[in-house]
Amino acid sequence: MSFKDLQLNKPLLRAIAETGYDNPTLVQEKTIPFVLDKKDVICSAQTGTGKTAAFALPILQLLYDKQEGSKKGKKIRAVIVSPTRELAAQIQENFKTYAKNTNLTSTVIYGGTSIEPQKDILKKGVDILIATPGRLLDLHKQDCINLDYVETLVLDEADLMLDMGFIDDVKKIERLCPEGKQILLFSATIPFKVEQLANTILKTPERVEVTPTSSAAKNVSQVLYYVPKKDKIELCLHLLRNTIKGNILIFRRTKFGVDKLEKTLLKNDFKVETIHGDKAQNLRQDALKKFKNGYVNILIATDVAARGIDINELDAVINFDLPNIPETYVHRIGRTGRAGNFGNAYALCSADEKAYIKSIQQLINVQIPVEEEHPFPLDPKAKPIRHTSKKTGSKHKKGRKSEASKKKKKRWY
Ligand code: AMP
């Protein structure tokens, strides 16, 4: 199938050709006709499948076809809600690229940056608004956003949005838009709570499914290292020195873990950047840019911060901490081995993570090969370390966090 077959108009087709896309991806093939038909859609597709264009292109076409040369300024007619700032920024980049031969405009708003410039842009009027939920509601409360003219609402990465606790915000945003709007819900996985949300707000939606999350990427070679928790950093250094080369994404569960590993790698002369939820937005963007430009070859991230961001040509993914949700493992390793390339995925498993490996292997239906030849083997009989109150130290000893930081509602991702 070609983009022409999808009945897209000339300005869009030109932009697509200029971007270098030859043919639509599967998710685009399946989704675009439904969106053009003004249907509600629930689409399970991971990042990397071309899902952004699957909603951006038909939305642009719908808006383009129905322009009212209004002298009163532009009204927001499409809203895309995204859980993370990086993803929101990336979605807007996509809209800008595809809309370059039209007069349709878009802007992105998210927290962590000054609100005033965002207000100024909104005042001038835009057709498409891409936003994180909190900042969207904040600006709406301040009367800077009018959602009365919204025709299409997109909820991107809905599963992550719910995991991050945005359910009430999402429902509120939905209610602020007009009754008859079209809703497109995109989610990497469709767990029960996403299904429930879809049932409450979507009207007889069409379903599109392109990537069953249980199938691990075929061209990714996986390997598993059993290692005592205390030796994980040493093993990671050993692997980075001897085995793992190229562009590497390392996943840690918490931002504290990300920072700790960064310090060690920097001390050992590796070129590293990090992204996590507590990092200022401009620093997160800088880190991504440096990684994408090849200025550093190692990026350490939490799942939430890395979710959805488009990083091509990864040579390896290291699961420094194993995720407790097996689907997350599939998402992580799916970031390498893209576009016909081969990739490598490494998992470091300590005694207390053995249960996670078990459920991951059940999900992907693969026994991940174990590498036993390394300097920090785990005693097969080792039991998970239990932190008893005795072990956590004296009551006079300070915790890791200051009182001030405990009071602030901090993110863990
Ligand atoms: P996404 O899943 O939206 O994050 O897209 C992943 C990557 O695929 C992005 O770099 C897009 O620019 C690219 N892409 C989207 N659609 C196509 C297409 N039809 N052909 C080739 N690349 C595409």
Residues whose N, C-alpha, C, O or C-beta is under 5 A from the ligand:
A	BS01	AMP	Y21 D22 N23 P24 T25 Q46 T47 G48 T49 G50 K51 T52 A53 G308 D310
